[in-house]
């Protein structure tokens, strides 16, 4: 049997998942990458996207993250996410409303930095919608 790698997914509110998995796929700043036990150590920022956890005790799981950081060692993966939610828990009606509100925030932005932040939020939410 292949060696498993411990994985922790942490949001600002709570520990979302602590699981041993065969492989974890992360949305890195430079693109998606897979992590197996023995992966080279690295620290990277995460872009909005889906984390796939394969081969865990609870079965395969998917989580949407709005961004954050990942620390990979040869023996563990830790993700500190700005926001994390199980894909199975996403309410499409609420998500569509959140996208609409974020699009309005773009129009109401009073500065370029506020506008850029609102555009990033809309892009992230649309990425989540497309992943469903």
Secondary structure, 3 states (H helix, E strand, C coil): CCCCEEEEEECCCCEEEEEEECEEEEEECCEEEEECCCCCCEEEEECCEEEEEECCCCCCEEEEECCEEEEECCCEEEEEECCEEEHHHCCHHHHHHHHHHHHHHHHHCCCHHHHHHHHHHHHHHHHHHHHC
